[in-house]
Each structure stands twice: as structure tokens, then as C-alpha cells.
């Protein structure tokens, strides 16, 4: 929200009170509290009839500084609140030296000098200033409409760039934008977002998390051009400055605080095929799709049933439409016999025509208005109500309706919707409706994910979720929502995914070919390559099918080629996924995350790193022309073997069977010998594709995980002059070593390969 009218004035009807000077400071061993006046006090009379702003500084975890700004502390806090993991008694240490008070936690320090105007400065371990809340940067504001806001501003350094704030489809670098953190079902081509996260990442090596689950308004150099302003309509505001110094370390600390992502099962990384949304389908249609994929040699891992597996007007009743699927048990068994996993669409809404509506209403499991009536409307489903996930009984009831589907053979759920949550309601646990609007999706996805973990076991749970907020990364996977079937929508989908990855989300997908409309053959084939080089890959549409043979010459070949390539890469990809689970660093990485010191990488939003070693640049044109930036080092094209030295920009032209797909110098890519499935035996004749640098003394180590993400075998690589030696531990089975250009050797234990 904007409060000022240019630099000198405030907007009509707005009054702002800024923290001006410290009138008292109380410090403990791990925190300090400043009581600040909103005007300069020259005599005792100035202390009358004037507010104080209380500013508390503390550390919830190593490398994280928390700041809590409070006007009136007596406001009731009904929740909800983000569930954060930190040290029970706090971290960090306080030091006072004259008028200066400092709190240091790991590599970050906040400093307050009480001798001058109020302000906080944040420094890294080398004393370099990261950001500051200077004069007129901490305040509360009231408006003529009777609203009360608390706001803070942190400085933007020269050239500093801001990223994140959820899955946003506007320009990748947030500078100059106004961002409202408020869940909305707005597609992928507007400023609205399904996944709103009040966390941003700075190119200067720190992040900021606003610990408020409701509406947060960000002005990123768009009101005060040298500052990021964030505000909430509340009596208090709490934010955390998260240390780096690298972007990966920032995300590591942030996800340690808000939750690390679960590791999805290996089978989920294969190709998913959907019925699509409003298309006509029954078991005959489904079988024809599955047969068609098999006949054409395109491995399929998951089949997804979208909304109309249930009867119209009855979403959700969790019952198969008997007119369309008269034998669901038999159908699912037949699909399972073919090695397929099953996904089913659900949402958290109960239509009035559903038999479950009266049951849920009688049990008190639907959200109600203040007068006790069930909240209802006719958007999406006629007379639909909303499951109240703040009630433990309602959560258990919802899970009890899903459990029979798991018994039938369903393996996972697409948890759609969860954004249009009303604020004129009363929640079972007394939650503040405004704070619950964004947070609802977290309870929804958690409820379903926990059921899957209980019934399928840890490591087997996976969702296809659309909405999320901070902490939602714990329940993967998330997909990008409703996009058009065009090159422009393909690019905006990638932009949103990269933004989400810098908001702490490790696994992300999108609708291959686009959702709305029907893609041209060119769009579909280009999107296939992009989709199968994403963490998760799903063919899904709205009014038309997404089977490859519907999209002209070559589409089947492209689908087959890139599905097999992804299977071939699974030891590398799943090793990366396990790293994401351990550290919070995403699988799909914006270039700035992997190359933070290369200024050319900072604005790039049309290419990414898939794990640490693969550079992917999707093609967004019919003719195959694409610009790609290669950072410093020697890069080898995975498909053609061409070697290119960076840093440099290249304009390339690719057929549908190719795209810029480069391997980083020094990388060792473990690849599966069996490319027929994503979750095969990765130690059955694996291939190590080694890209040794020319310089002597090269060593590397790579681990091939098992399908639980645990190390199964380790391969140590070293270069001795013109000889490459690879030693295996944890396996006595044969493996292949290959270098670009085709030289290869096979053996067990240790393999030696001459480099000619």
C-alpha cells in the first residue's frame, strides 16, 4: 500500500507516525527492545499525549534476525500463524558499547545507535552493510477509512535486485513493482498469484521474510525508489532478515525456518498424462490413451483423472460417476497392472448437491457466517460450502472420505483451488478471517499430504497442488495453474516457476502445452522439451486432449525422446531432489542462484539450471531461434557434444528434437542404463558422463541414490595426466565411464579411461 504523495507529502486522509528517537532501551543476553518516540522529545511535556513504537530485535535461529514493530500490544491475536522452527530460547548474542547495541546471530548483525535518529542497520560477517531501516523507515499509519497499518522500509543498494514473493508472473526482477500478497485465482497472465509468499531474496546476499500469514503489501522501489516497503493492516509487524552470503545459504536458512520439502517418490518424476478437464472421457478413452502411449513407445508413469471422474454439480463427493465409470475398482486394477500410478483431482469445496454437504453441515465441518449459517456461493459449484480445516474433526472427516480412494488404488491427489477463501466468515478455531485467507491452502494441502504419508508411507506421498503460501513447500509438488496455450504463456509459466523457486519451493511443474485453448503443433512440441526438463512433467489441458499424436508430425517422436532422456537422467535428477529435500535449494534454479557473482545472470528468466550442472534454455519460437547465456567456463551440449566457452551470449537455432541443454565443466552426470522407467534400478549398468576440465588435478565425486534418496553407491573421479580414473564404492556391479566425444570404458571397482 502506498502512503506517501511523492517524497515530501503523505496521501490525503493518511497520517503517519515514524519511530524517531530511542527513549529507552532494554537488553538481555539474546534480545533487545527499543522504545521509540514518534517525535523529538525536548522536554518532559513532549512525552504526554504521544505514542511510542516498540521495536524488539531477537534471533529465532542462527543467521536470522527478527524485528517486531508494535504500536498497541493489547490486540487479541486469534491466529493463524506460520509454524516456524527455531531455537526455543532464541539464538544470537547481544553486545552493548556505549550508545551502540548489537545483536549478532551467525553471519548477520543488527546494530542500533541510540545517540541519533532511530534506525537499524544489518551487516554481514565482514561488516558490509546488507540493508538498513533508516530515518522514516519504521512507522504506523492510519487512514480516513479507519484502518491502522504498521510499515517498515529497508534500503535498496545501488544495483540491488529483488526476487521472489511467490509464484509471480510479472517481471522476474521485482524492482519497481507493487506486490499484494493475497491469494487469487487469476491465471498466469496477471499480477495475481496462486502462491503468495511474503519472502523476498536480494542480490546482495540476504532475504527478508514478513511473518504475517494475511495480506502483506510490498512496494519494491515503487513508492520510495531506494527502499523496499512492506506493510500490514495490524497493530504489529514482524520481519526476519535472513543471512547468506550466497542465495543458496539464504534459502537454506529460510526453509530451515519455514520447513524443508518432502522428497517426492521417484515414480512421480516420470510422465503424467491427464484426461484433461472438460473433455469427454470414460474408461474406453483412458484405455485408448494408455494403449496409444505404449504403442508409440512413450513411457507413461502416472495417469490423472481430472474433475469429471465425479458427477457434475457434486464436487466434491469423492464418488466415481457410475454412468461414466461403472467399474472403478476394476478399471484402476487394470491400469495398475500396466505399472501405472493413479492421480485423482479434488478440491476443498462441497457442492450443495453432494450427499456430503448435509453430512458436513450437520457435523459442523463447513465454514459458517457470523449468524451461524453455512457460507455458500454458486461460483465453481452450485451452492458450494467450504471445509473448515481449522477443525481437527473436519480434517479427519475429509481424510476419511479420501481414504477409500487410496484403498481402490489411487496413489496421489491433485489438490486444486484453495484461493478464493472468504473473509466474512467464522472459523472453528476462532482464526482471524483475514489471516486465514492465505493460510487456508496450507491446512488443506497438509491434511491431504499427511493422509498420503500415513497410508502410503513416508517417501511415497506427493500432491499436485495449485495454491500455497510460506511453508507450503513442505508438501510438494506444486504446478503453475491455468495458462494459455501459447509461447508467451509458456514463458510466463517459466517466469512464475523461477520466482517460486526463489521463494523456497523446491519442486514445480506446469501444464505441458498450456491449459486454456489448444496449442499449435509448434507450441506443443517446444513445451514438451521444456516440460520434460522440469522437476515434474504433466500433459494436461482444459477443453482438448494432450496426447502427442493429436499434434502433428514429430510430436510423438519429441515426446518419446525427452521422456526417455529424463529417465536416463534420473540418477542425477533424483540425487538433486534429495539435495533439495536436505537443503531447501530448489531443483530448477534461476541462473542467479547458481551464479550470483555474474551480473549477466541476475535478470535471466528464460533459462535455468536443472540441478547444479545442467543448463536448460527452452525455445519460445516456432522457428527454433533462441538466445542463451553461458557463464564462465566450458560448456558441452548434452545432445550434440558441441563445446562452447563462456562467458558469452549465443543465438542458436534448434529443431523440435533439441534445445540449448548444456553440461557444466567439471560435472559428472550419473545416468541410468535402463531408460524405460523413472524408478528403475539405477545401479544396473549406470553410465557416468564426465566433463573433465583441461587443467590437471581434477577430482570429483558423485553419488547415485536409491529410490528413497539415500546414497547407494559413490563414484570418485580423478584426472592423472591424460588418464581418467573412476573408483566405485558401495557397488561391485559394472558401470560405464564416458567423456564427450564418445570415448568410453566399462568395468567394476575402478575404471581407467585414456583422454586423447
N, C-alpha and C positions, 0 to 999 in steps of 0.2 A: 504494500500500500504506500502511496506517495503522500507525504505530509507537508512538504515544502512547496513553495511557489518560487522557483529559481533559488539562487544562493542566499538572498537576503531575507525573504519573507516566508511565512507559513501560509498554507491554503486557508481560504475563508472557512470559518467555523472550527478551525483546528487550534488547539492550544498545546504547546509542547513544554515540558519541564525537563531540563537537562541536568544530569549529575555534574556539578560544578566544582565543588571542593570537598575534601575529606574533613569531616568534623570529628570523627572518632575512628580508631582502627583497633580491632581486637584480633590477636593472632594466637593460634595454637600450634602444635607441632606439625600438623598436616593441612592446615587451612587458615585463611584469614578472612575477616569481614570488615568492609569499609562502609561507614555510614556517611552518605554524601548529601550535602545541601544542594538545592536547585538554584541557589543564587549565592553570590559572595556575601559572607557574613562579616560586617564591620563592627557591630556592637550587639549586646545581648538582645535588644529588641528585634533584631533580624531573625532570631530563632523562633519567634512567635508566628503563628498563622501561616506556616510554610511547611511543605512536606520534606521528608528525607527519602532518598533512594538507597536501599540496602544492596550492596554488591558483595557477594560471597565468592571466594575463589578456593577451589578444592581440586583433588585429583581422584577420580574413581578407579583409575588403573594406570599402570606405568606408561608414560608417554602421552597421557591425556590430561589436559587441564580443563576443569569445569568452571563456568562462570554463571552465577544465578543472580539475576537482577529482579528486585522485588520492590513494588510500591506498597500496596496494602497486603500484609501477610495473613490476614484473617479469613480470606476467601476459602470456602469449602472446596476441597479437591476430590470430586467424586470419581475421577479416572475416566477412561483407562490411561495407563502409562506404558511406555515401551519397557519391555523386560530386558534390563541391561545386566551384563555380567561384569562385576568389578570386585575390588578388594573390599571386604566388609567394613574395615575401619579406615579405608582410604589409602592412597599411595602418596608419594612425594614428601618433601620436607620444606619447612618454612625457615627463612633466614631474614633477620632484621638488622639493618645497618643504618643508624640514624633515621632519616625520614624515608628510607627505601625499604620496602618489604618485598621479598621474592618467594615464590613457590616453585620449586623445581621437581619435575617428575620425569625421570628418564632423560631424553634429549631435549625436553622443552621446559622453558621457564617463563612464568608470567611475573612482571615487575610493576609495582605501584610506587610512585614517588609522591608522598603526601605533602611535599613542600610547595607544589604548584597546582595548576588546574588538574582536576581529576582525569586520569587516563590510565589505561593498561597497555603494556607492550609485551609481545610474545617473542621469545628468542629461541634459536636452536642451540645445540651444544657448543657451537663455536662462537656464540654471542651474536650471530647475524639476526637482525630483526626479520621475523616472519610476517607479522602484521601487528596492527595496534588499534585500540579503541581510544582515539584521542579526544580532543575537545568536541563537545556536541555529538558524542557518539553513543551515549548511554542515556536513555530517557524514557518517560512515559508521555502519552499524548491522549487528549480527549477530543471528541468531535461534537458538532452540533446535534448529531443524532443520538448522543448519549453513550457512545461507545468509548471504551478505555483500552488503549493499546500500550504494550511495552515494546521498545525497539532498541536494537543495537546496531552499530556500524563498525565494520572492520576495514582497514585501509587496503587499497589495491596498489601494489607497487608498479613502477613503470614496466610495461610489457607483461604484467602478470595476467594469466588467463585462468578462467574458472570453468569447471566441468561438473557434470553430474546432475543432481536434484531429481533423479529418477529416470524413467524411460521417456525422454522428451524428443520430439520430432522436429523442433525448431533448430536453428543453427547450433552445431555441436559445441562451439565455444559460447558460453553463456553470457559473456560480457555484452552489456547494452540491453539486456532483456529484463523484463518483469516476469517473474515466475510465481504462480499461485499454486502452492502445494495443497491440492484439493482433488480428490478422486472424481473422474468423469469418464463417461463412455463416449469419447469423442473421435474415435478412429485414429488414424496415424497421420492425418494431414492438417492438424490444427495445433494450437498451443495447449490444448487439453491433453491429459495423460491418464492412462490406466494405472500406472505405477508411479506414485509420488513419494519421494524420499527426501526429507529435509536435511540432506547431507551434500556438501559440495567439496570438490577436490581442487586444490590450487597448483598451478605450475611451479610455485615457489617451494613446494615440498611440505605442505600441511593440508589438513582437511578441517572442515567445520560441520558439526552435527548439532542441529537445533532439536533439543529433547522435548518435542511437543507433538503429540500424535494428531492434533487437529489442523486447522487452517494456519499455514505459515506463509507469509508474503515476503518474497525476496526481490530486492531491487539491486541488480548486479551492474553497478556503474550506470544505472538508468535513472537515478534521481540525483544522487551525488556521484559524479562520474569517477571519482577516485576512491569509491568505497563500495563495499557490499553491505546493504542494509537488509535486516530481517526483522519482522515484527509479528506479534500475535495479539489477538484481542483477548487480553487476560490481565491479571494483576502482576504476573511474574513471567519471566523469560529465562530459560536455562539453555546454555550452549556449551559445547565442548570443542576445544581446539586440539586436533589430533596430529601428533608429530609424525614426521617421516624419518630421514630426509627424502627417501625415494617415494614415488607414488605407490609402489608395491607395499612398502612398510606402512604407509598411511592406511591403505585398505586392510592390511593385516591387523592393525590395531583397531580400526573401526569395526571389522567383522568379529574380532575377539570380544568387543563390547556388545554388539547387537546380535551376534550369532553367526556361526560358520555354516556354510551349506552342507546338507547331507550329500553323500556320494550316491548318485543315481546308479541303478543296476546297468551292467554292461549291455544287456539286450536293448535298453532304451536308446542307445546311440545309433541303432540301425534305422532303416527307413520305415516311417509310419505312413499308411495310406488311409484316407478317410472316405466315408460315404459322401462327403460334403454336406451342406446344411439343408437347403430346401429342395434338393434334387429328389427324384423318385427312386426309392431303393427298397429291396426286400432281400431275402436270403439268396435268391437266384442272381440278383445284381451283385451282391457281395461275393458270391462264389465265382461269378464271371470275372470280377476284378482280380481275385486271388489267383484264379487259373491263368488269367492273361499275363500277370506279372511272372508267374512260374514259367509259362510257355516261352516268354521272351527273355528268360534268364536274368530277371531283375530280382535280386533277393529282397524279401519283404520280412520285416521283423514284427511290426505291430499293425493290427487293423483297428481303426477307430470308428465307432458308431456315434454319429452326431445326433442332434436333438430329437429327430423324429423316430428314434427307436422307441420312444414313448408316444402315447396318443396325444394328438393336438388338443390344446386347451387344458392339458393335465400335467404340465411341467411344474413341479416335479412330483410324480407319484412312484417313480422308480420301478415301474412295471412295463414289460415289453408290450408293444401294441400287438394284440393277438391276431388282428386281421393281416398284419404285415409279417410278423414273426411268430407263427403259430407254434413253433417248436424251438424256443430259445435255448433250452438245455442241450438239445441235440445239435443245433447249429454251432453253438460255442464249442462243444466237444469236437465237432468235425474240423473247426478251424484250429483248435489246439492240437489235433492230431497232425496237422501240417506244420507244426512248430511255431505257430503264431501266438503272440501275446495279444490281449484284448483291452482296448480302451473304450470307456463309455462317457458320454457327455452328461454333466449335471450342472445345476446351479442352486443357489440357496433360497430360491423363491418357491412358494407352494400356491398353485393356482386354486381358485375357489372350486372349480370342477373336480379337482383331485380329491379322491377319498381321504387323503391325508390332511386336507385343510381342516375339516371339522375335528379330526382327532388332535391335531396340533393345537388348534384354538382351545379346545376343551382342557388340554393339559397345560395350557399357559406357555406354549413353546413358540408363539408368534409375537412379534413386536407389537406393542399397543400404543394408542394415543393416550393423552393425559386423562381423557374421560373414561378410559378402560376399554374402548372399542379397539378391535384389531385394526392396525393400519393396513389399508388396502389401496391399490390403484389398478388401472387397466393397461398401463404401459407394459409391453412384453407379453404378459399373460393376464387374461381376464380375471379381475378381482384378486390378484395375487397378494399373498402375505409374505412376510419376511421372517425366516427362522431367527430366533433370538439366541445367538451363540454366546451371550454373556451368561446364560443359564447352564450350569453343568448338566442338568437333566435334559435340556433341549439338545445339547451336544451329544449326549449318549443316545437320545431318541433318533437324531439324524444318523448317527453311526449305525444304529440298529436297522435302519432302512437300507443302508448301503451294504451291510454285511452279507445278506443273501445273494447279492450280485457277485460278490467275491466267491461265495460257495459255488455259484454257477460256472465260474471260470473267468470273470472279469479280473484283469490284473491291475488296472490303474484307472484314474478318472481325470477327465478334463474338467477342471473346476472353473467354469465360465462365470462371468459377471461378478457382482460384489462391489460395484462402484456407485450405483445410484441409491445411496442409503439416506433416508430422510432424517431431518433434524427436528421434526415436530412430533417426537415420539418419546416414550418412556421405556428404558431398558430394565431388564430383570434385576441387574446388579446395581442399578442407580447411576450408571455411567452418564457422563455429560454427552448429550446427543451430538454436539459439535465435535467433540474429541473422538467420538465413536465413528463418525462418517468415514474417515480414512482408515481407522483401525479395524473396522468390521472384517475386511478381507483377510486380515491376519488371523483372526479367530476362525474364520471359515476354512482357509487353507490348512491351518494347523489341525482342525478337527478331522479333516479327511486324511491328511498325511499320517496322523497318529494312528488312525484305524488301519491304514495300509501297513504301517510298521508292526502293529500288533498282529495282524492276520497273515502278512506275508513275510515278516521278519525284517530286521534292520538290514539295510543294503538292498532291499527289494522294493522299497516304496518310491514312487515317482508320480508327480502330478503333471498336467499341462495346464498351468494357471495363467489367467489373464491379468488380474489385478493384484497389487501388493503395495506394501509400504515398508518402512525401515524394519529390518528383522525378517522380512518375508523371504529373504534369500535362503533361509534355513530349509525351505520346503520347495525344492526345485521339481519341475522345470517351469520357466515362465516363457510365454510366447507373446509376440508383438501385437496381437489384436487385429482389428479389421482394417486392412489396407486395400487399395485399388490394385488392379492387375496391369501395372504399367512400370516402365523403367523408373519413373520418378518415385513411385510408391516403393519400389524395391530399394532405392537409395535412401528414402526417408525411414524405411524399416531398419536398415543397417545403422543409420544415424541414431535411431532410438535405442537399438541394442547396445551400441558402443557407449551411449550415455548411461544406460542401465548398468553396464559393467563397471563404470567408474563410480557407481553408487553402491557397490558391494555385492552385486549379483553375479554369481559365477557361471550359471548355465542359462542359455537363452536360445529361443527358436523363433520361427515365423512361418507364415503360410506360403509354401513354395508355389509360385505362380500368382500369388496375390489372392485375396479373398473375394472382394466385390468384382463383378464383371467376369469376363473370360479373357485370359491373356492371349496375345498373339503367339504363334509358334516361336518367334524370336525371344519374346519376353520369357516364355515358359522355359525354354532351353537354357537361357542365361541364368534364370533363377534356380534351375536345378543344380548347376555347378556351385552357386553361392550357398544354397540350402544344404547341400551335402558336404560343404566345408564349414558348416556351423556346428555348434556343440550338439544340437539335436535337429532332426530333419523330418518334416511332415508335409505331405501332399494334402492340401485342404482348400476347398472353395466354398462359395455361397450357393449360387444358382446353377453351377456347372461342375461336372466331374473334373478330377485332376489326374486321370490315368494317362500315362505318357503317350499311348497310341492315338489319343484324340488330338495331338498337337503336331501333326505333320511329319515329314521325312526327318529322320535323325533323332527325334526326341527319345525314342526307345533306347537308341544307342547311347545317348548322353546320360540318360537315367541309369542304365546298366553300368557304364564306365565309372561314373562318380560314386555310385553305391559300392561297387567293388573296391574302388580306391579308398573309400572311407573304412571299409572292413580291413583292407590291407594296412591302414594306418592305426588300427585300434590299439595295439600295444603302446604306441606313442600317445594317442589321444586319451586313453584311459589312465596312463601314467600322469598326464597333465590334469585329468579330472581328479585324481587322488590328491595331487598337489593343491588344487582348488579347494578341496574338502579340508585339507590340513591348514592352509594358509589364508584362504579367502581371496587369493589372486585369481581373477576370472580366466576361463579357458579362452574366450575371444577377447583379445587385448587391443585396445586402441594403441596406435603407434607410440603415443606419448607415454604410455605405461611402460613399454619395453625400452624406449629410447628417450628418456626425459631430458637428456642434455643436448639433444639435437633439435634446434629451434624449428627446423623444417617439419618435424613430426607433430608439433603441437596442435595445428589446426586440422590434421588429416582425418577425414571421416568417410572416405570411400575405399579404404583398405584397412587391414588389421593383421595382427599376429594371432595365429591359431596355436596356442601354447607358445613356448619360448623360441621356437626355431622355424616355424612355417609362416611365411608372409603370403597373404591372400588379398588379391585385388579383384573383386567381382567386376564383370563387364556390364556396363549400363547403356549399351548401344546396340542397335541392330547390326551395324557393320563390323562390330568387334573391336573398334578403336577404344583404347583405354590408356589413361595416364597412370603411371605408378612411380612412387618414390622409393629408392633403395638406399637405406642408410649406409654408413661407412662399413667397408668390408667386402668380401667376395661372396656373391650370392649365386646359387645354382638352381636353374629352373628344374623342378621335380619331374616334369613330364618330358621336356626336350633335352635336358642336360646342358643347356646353354649356361655359360658362366659370365657374370656381369660384376664389375667392380663399382662400388658406391663410395661416397655419396653421389647420387645422380638421379635426375628425373629421366624417365623413358616413356615414349609413346609407342605402344605396341598394338598390333592387330592380331586377334585370335579368332579361330573358328570356334564353333559351338563345343568342340571336344577339348577346349583348352581355355586357360585364363592365366594371368600372372600368378604363379604359385612357386615361390622361391624358398630355398632352404638356406639357412644362415651358416656362414663359415664356422667350422668347429663343431657343428651339430652331429649327433649320432641318432638317426631315426630308427627305432626298433619297429619292424614291420612283420605282420603275420604271414606265415606261409600259406594259411588257409583263408581265402577271402570270401568264403561262402556265407559267413555269418559274423555278426559283431562280437559274439561272446564265445568264440571257439577256444581251442587250446593254443594259446599264443606261444608256447614253447615247443610246438610241433614244427620243426624246421624254420625258426624265425630268421628273418633277414635283417642285418644291421647295415643301414646305408650311412656310410661315414663320409663326412666332408672335411677332411683334414686341411688345416692351413699349410701354406708352403714352408713357414718357419719351422725350424727344428724344435724339439722339446714338447711337442703337442701331446697332451693327455686328456682323457675324458672318461666319464663313467655314466652308464645308463642302466636303469633298472626296468625290467619287464615285469609288470604286476600280474597278479592273478585276477580273476573276475570280482574279487572282493576289494581290489585296490591295494592289496598287500604285496610287498616285494616277493617275487617268485624266483628271480634269477638276476644276477648283476653281471654286467659286461664292462671290463676295464680296457680302455683303448690307449695305446701309446705309440708314438712315432719314433722309431730308431733309424735315423738317417732316411734311407729310401725304402724302409720296411715298416709296415703297419702290423702291430701285434695286438690281438684281442684275446683276453683271458676271461673265461666264464667261471662263475661260482654259483652254486645253487642249482645247477643242471649238468647232467652228463650226456645230454642229447645233442645231436648235430645242429649246427647253426651255420648261416651263410654270412660272409662279410663281403660287402660290395662298396666300391667307390664310384663317383661319377666318371663316366666314360666306359663303364662296363666291366672293368677288372673285378674278379670275384674269386673267393676261395671258400671251401666248406670244410668243417672239421668239428671236433669235440674238444672241450678243455681249453685249448689255445689254438688260434688260427693265425697264421702269418700270411700277409699279402704284400708282395712287392709293389712299390709305387713307381711306375715307369713314366 
